[in-house]
């Protein structure tokens, strides 16, 4: 099958195929220096220990005036908290430092249920871990907390955090059943699939080595429809309880993950083929957006590879200004992955040796074809609900073997729904070696096509799992070599987006981090670029129950800051709380910062006669 026969010229459908136009590439941005430092011993969290000085006295522009934000001022940081809430925080954070309690938390929870009974157990949880990290059981019960936070300048990213309580064996079985197609079962490994993008039973339980991120396992299409309805309710709750709120979704909840695996492999192989052609033209080693293939040389190369006749190749690169500049860059190349009558026709890959396109698998069943389409339809429904309700939809990042497809599908939603304002946000994991390339390519695409770029920057939640999987299965580790490299990558990506905001005001970024150094870096760059927080282009985000000393001073100073707010019934968020305890163990062992500030505020209230302080709002 030749390229010219497969790349058909059909009209793009809703989620695929807005044709790219060749324009001048973006201005170069300076590189940040990368210093190597040893990795933290614990895989529980990637954040650097917060043992640096706080950002006392940092300046920010609001309405043209410079103000001072003092994160040492505990009175302001904890204005929204009753003293009992401060004591609960101290208790929970201290408990998280005991390895025995954290390691045996599931057994201790089960024992507590038996001894106390369900009612008393739920009361105990609401007084401790659940009350600290979860907002409530449903959309109505979370409203008081959301309204209180908003009164003190802190918004919400709603996240329904219910998970199935599966055994490891159950999780592995579900994963293998949902990630292996009928064609793969029949081929017995004799196909063109890469091992990174195939399911492996030893890593079938995707919860292993993952901190804080929810994990969904595919059961059937009805379950995916249920997840979609849950996300719709979350969107409505966000619209009803806060202004300009966010709602978070995970794409693995919306369909059979087999499609994400296969589409990711296709995208990676197409990009790899572009890199190979660039190397043939002597352009290897250049920045990703600097690699521009000379059209005539490209056509000659494809003819030599036996792709098709000269006339076919020339027709491939004509129409809608594709290649009109005489060169093809990566964005133009990506546009050639077009929509076709059947979605499975997208899943073709270039053969490096023959130059021909080959199906990734020998066949797809009708049911598998329908499953792919249903996933796209569910995404479309959620995006429309978000726009109608004035809520921004935040698509969470997941494992690297799913992420290329997740990012591409999110990008397609941005191209459709971000024309007037940033309704859809993609998530970029900066512990990945390719994070900067991904950010810069997507920003450039938004600039060319004139839509609003929305990004959430995180360090990442899957480091231990990703590293062990790459080593065990035998492919290149996708994670940066150490924390310092990840930190530099985060700042490099952030600075690039901030410069884009400064350039045309059509980019938006959420700095989702508990790292005070990163907050400091962001404020300094905003000052340098005279970016006002009141423009609502740069947001800050932290988890509910953590780092209030960062969130609330920022919010009260006028910066748009948000808490990631989990909610759900007590019993059904236990898996989430279990991992939150593990995360806090790493966080609290790495720093005494938050506990010392909590003690400082309790002592201040005690000696000033304000121990019974009640927030007023």
ChimeraX attribute file (.defattr): number of C-alpha atoms within 10 A of each C-alpha:
attribute: neighborCount
match mode: 1-to-1
recipient: residues
	/A:1	12
	/A:2	17
	/A:3	21
	/A:4	18
	/A:5	12
	/A:6	16
	/A:7	18
	/A:8	15
	/A:9	12
	/A:10	11
	/A:11	14
	/A:12	14
	/A:13	12
	/A:14	15
	/A:15	20
	/A:16	22
	/A:17	19
	/A:18	17
	/A:19	20
	/A:20	18
	/A:21	18
	/A:22	21
	/A:23	16
	/A:24	9
	/A:25	15
	/A:26	16
	/A:27	8
	/A:28	10
	/A:29	11
	/A:30	9
	/A:31	11
	/A:32	12
	/A:33	10
	/A:34	13
	/A:35	11
	/A:36	13
	/A:37	11
	/A:38	10
	/A:39	15
	/A:40	16
	/A:41	8
	/A:42	13
	/A:43	18
	/A:44	24
	/A:45	25
	/A:46	25
	/A:47	20
	/A:48	20
	/A:49	19
	/A:50	18
	/A:51	13
	/A:52	12
	/A:53	11
	/A:54	18
	/A:55	19
	/A:56	13
	/A:57	12
	/A:58	16
	/A:59	18
	/A:60	25
	/A:61	22
	/A:62	17
	/A:63	10
	/A:64	10
	/A:65	9
	/A:66	13
	/A:67	14
	/A:68	13
	/A:69	19
	/A:70	20
	/A:71	24
	/A:72	18
	/A:73	15
	/A:74	19
	/A:75	18
	/A:76	16
	/A:77	25
	/A:78	22
	/A:79	18
	/A:80	20
	/A:81	17
	/A:82	15
	/A:83	22
	/A:84	15
	/A:85	17
	/A:86	18
	/A:87	15
	/A:88	17
	/A:89	22
	/A:90	18
	/A:91	14
	/A:92	20
	/A:93	24
	/A:94	16
	/A:95	18
	/A:96	24
	/A:97	19
	/A:98	12
	/A:99	12
	/A:100	10
	/A:101	16
	/A:102	20
	/A:103	14
	/A:104	11
	/A:105	18
	/A:106	15
	/A:107	10
	/A:108	13
	/A:109	14
	/A:110	11
	/A:111	13
	/A:112	16
	/A:113	14
	/A:114	11
	/A:115	10
	/A:116	13
	/A:117	11
	/A:118	13
	/A:119	9
	/A:120	13
	/A:121	20
	/A:122	18
	/A:123	14
	/A:124	15
	/A:125	17
	/A:126	17
	/A:127	15
	/A:128	16
	/A:129	23
	/A:130	27
	/A:131	19
	/A:132	20
	/A:133	23
	/A:134	26
	/A:135	25
	/A:136	21
	/A:137	20
	/A:138	15
	/A:139	19
	/A:140	11
	/A:141	13
	/A:142	20
	/A:143	18
	/A:144	13
	/A:145	15
	/A:146	21
	/A:147	17
	/A:148	17
	/A:149	22
	/A:150	21
	/A:151	15
	/A:152	24
	/A:153	20
	/A:154	26
	/A:155	29
	/A:156	28
	/A:157	28
	/A:158	30
	/A:159	24
	/A:160	24
	/A:161	22
	/A:162	21
	/A:163	17
	/A:164	13
	/A:165	13
	/A:166	13
	/A:167	9
	/A:168	14
	/A:169	12
	/A:170	13
	/A:171	21
	/A:172	20
	/A:173	14
	/A:174	17
	/A:175	25
	/A:176	19
	/A:177	16
	/A:178	18
	/A:179	22
	/A:180	19
	/A:181	18
	/A:182	15
	/A:183	15
	/A:184	19
	/A:185	10
	/A:186	11
	/A:187	11
	/A:188	8
	/A:189	11
	/A:190	10
	/A:191	14
	/A:192	14
	/A:193	15
	/A:194	12
	/A:195	15
	/A:196	17
	/A:197	19
	/A:198	17
	/A:199	20
	/A:200	17
	/A:201	13
	/A:202	11
	/A:203	19
	/A:204	21
	/A:205	22
	/A:206	19
	/A:207	20
	/A:208	13
	/A:209	17
	/A:210	23
	/A:211	25
	/A:212	22
	/A:213	18
	/A:214	22
	/A:215	20
	/A:216	22
	/A:217	26
	/A:218	21
	/A:219	15
	/A:220	12
	/A:221	15
	/A:222	10
	/A:223	15
	/A:224	22
	/A:225	17
	/A:226	13
	/A:227	21
	/A:228	22
	/A:229	15
	/A:230	14
	/A:231	25
	/A:232	20
	/A:233	17
	/A:234	24
	/A:235	30
	/A:236	19
	/A:237	21
	/A:238	28
	/A:239	20
	/A:240	15
	/A:241	21
	/A:242	20
	/A:243	13
	/A:244	15
	/A:245	21
	/A:246	28
	/A:247	27
	/A:248	20
	/A:249	25
	/A:250	19
	/A:251	26
	/A:252	22
	/A:253	22
	/A:254	25
	/A:255	31
	/A:256	26
	/A:257	24
	/A:258	25
	/A:259	26
	/A:260	24
	/A:261	23
	/A:262	26
	/A:263	27
	/A:264	22
	/A:265	26
	/A:266	24
	/A:267	20
	/A:268	15
	/A:269	18
	/A:270	20
	/A:271	16
	/A:272	14
	/A:273	17
	/A:274	21
	/A:275	19
	/A:276	15
	/A:277	20
	/A:278	21
	/A:279	15
	/A:280	14
	/A:281	16
	/A:282	12
	/A:283	17
	/A:284	15
	/A:285	11
	/A:286	12
	/A:287	10
	/A:288	18
	/A:289	16
	/A:290	15
	/A:291	22
	/A:292	21
	/A:293	25
	/A:294	16
	/A:295	18
	/A:296	12
	/A:297	14
	/A:298	18
	/A:299	21
	/A:300	13
	/A:301	16
	/A:302	18
	/A:303	17
	/A:304	14
	/A:305	14
	/A:306	14
	/A:307	22
	/A:308	20
	/A:309	13
	/A:310	15
	/A:311	11
	/A:312	16
	/A:313	18
	/A:314	15
	/A:315	10
	/A:316	19
	/A:317	18
	/A:318	11
	/A:319	11
	/A:320	11
	/A:321	14
	/A:322	20
	/A:323	21
	/A:324	15
	/A:325	13
	/A:326	12
	/A:327	17
	/A:328	20
	/A:329	21
	/A:330	19
	/A:331	20
	/A:332	21
	/A:333	17
	/A:334	16
	/A:335	16
	/A:336	18
	/A:337	20
	/A:338	21
	/A:339	23
	/A:340	19
	/A:341	12
	/A:342	12
	/A:343	15
	/A:344	24
	/A:345	17
	/A:346	20
	/A:347	20
	/A:348	24
	/A:349	23
	/A:350	22
	/A:351	15
	/A:352	13
	/A:353	7
	/A:354	13
	/A:355	21
	/A:356	20
	/A:357	20
	/A:358	18
	/A:359	18
	/A:360	21
	/A:361	20
	/A:362	13
	/A:363	13
	/A:364	14
	/A:365	12
	/A:366	9
	/A:367	9
	/A:368	17
	/A:369	15
	/A:370	13
	/A:371	20
	/A:372	19
	/A:373	16
	/A:374	18
	/A:375	23
	/A:376	18
	/A:377	16
	/A:378	19
	/A:379	19
	/A:380	17
	/A:381	13
	/A:382	18
	/A:383	25
	/A:384	17
	/A:385	18
	/A:386	26
	/A:387	18
	/A:388	12
	/A:389	17
	/A:390	18
	/A:391	26
	/A:392	25
	/A:393	27
	/A:394	25
	/A:395	22
	/A:396	23
	/A:397	25
	/A:398	23
	/A:399	17
	/A:400	19
	/A:401	21
	/A:402	22
	/A:403	21
	/A:404	22
	/A:405	22
	/A:406	26
	/A:407	22
	/A:408	18
	/A:409	21
	/A:410	22
	/A:411	23
	/A:412	18
	/A:413	23
	/A:414	24
	/A:415	23
	/A:416	18
	/A:417	20
	/A:418	22
	/A:419	16
	/A:420	11
	/A:421	17
	/A:422	22
	/A:423	24
	/A:424	28
	/A:425	26
	/A:426	25
	/A:427	24
	/A:428	26
	/A:429	28
	/A:430	27
	/A:431	27
	/A:432	22
	/A:433	17
	/A:434	15
	/A:435	20
	/A:436	21
	/A:437	14
	/A:438	18
	/A:439	22
	/A:440	18
	/A:441	17
	/A:442	20
	/A:443	22
	/A:444	20
	/A:445	23
	/A:446	20
	/A:447	19
	/A:448	17
	/A:449	16
	/A:450	14
	/A:451	21
	/A:452	24
	/A:453	30
	/A:454	28
	/A:455	26
	/A:456	23
	/A:457	24
	/A:458	22
	/A:459	21
	/A:460	23
	/A:461	22
	/A:462	27
	/A:463	24
	/A:464	18
	/A:465	18
	/A:466	20
	/A:467	16
	/A:468	14
	/A:469	18
	/A:470	16
	/A:471	11
	/A:472	11
	/A:473	13
	/A:474	11
	/A:475	13
	/A:476	11
	/A:477	16
	/A:478	15
	/A:479	24
	/A:480	19
	/A:481	16
	/A:482	16
	/A:483	21
	/A:484	18
	/A:485	23
	/A:486	25
	/A:487	22
	/A:488	20
	/A:489	26
	/A:490	24
	/A:491	20
	/A:492	21
	/A:493	20
	/A:494	25
	/A:495	20
	/A:496	19
	/A:497	22
	/A:498	22
	/A:499	17
	/A:500	21
	/A:501	19
	/A:502	16
	/A:503	11
	/A:504	9
	/A:505	15
	/A:506	22
	/A:507	24
	/A:508	22
	/A:509	22
	/A:510	21
	/A:511	23
	/A:512	23
	/A:513	21
	/A:514	23
	/A:515	19
	/A:516	22
	/A:517	19
	/A:518	18
	/A:519	19
	/A:520	16
	/A:521	15
	/A:522	19
	/A:523	21
	/A:524	15
	/A:525	17
	/A:526	21
	/A:527	16
	/A:528	11
	/A:529	15
	/A:530	14
	/A:531	23
	/A:532	20
	/A:533	21
	/A:534	13
	/A:535	12
	/A:536	14
	/A:537	21
	/A:538	24
	/A:539	17
	/A:540	25
	/A:541	25
	/A:542	22
	/A:543	21
	/A:544	19
	/A:545	20
	/A:546	19
	/A:547	19
	/A:548	23
	/A:549	23
	/A:550	26
	/A:551	28
	/A:552	26
	/A:553	26
	/A:554	25
	/A:555	21
	/A:556	18
	/A:557	18
	/A:558	20
	/A:559	25
	/A:560	23
	/A:561	28
	/A:562	29
	/A:563	25
	/A:564	23
	/A:565	26
	/A:566	25
	/A:567	24
	/A:568	22
	/A:569	16
	/A:570	19
	/A:571	16
	/A:572	16
	/A:573	22
	/A:574	23
	/A:575	20
	/A:576	21
	/A:577	23
	/A:578	19
	/A:579	21
	/A:580	19
	/A:581	25
	/A:582	23
	/A:583	20
	/A:584	23
	/A:585	23
	/A:586	22
	/A:587	26
	/A:588	19
	/A:589	15
	/A:590	18
	/A:591	15
	/A:592	15
	/A:593	18
	/A:594	20
	/A:595	18
	/A:596	12
	/A:597	21
	/A:598	21
	/A:599	15
	/A:600	16
	/A:601	21
	/A:602	21
	/A:603	14
	/A:604	15
	/A:605	16
	/A:606	14
	/A:607	9
	/A:608	9
	/A:609	10
	/A:610	13
	/A:611	16
	/A:612	11
	/A:613	15
	/A:614	13
	/A:615	13
	/A:616	10
	/A:617	11
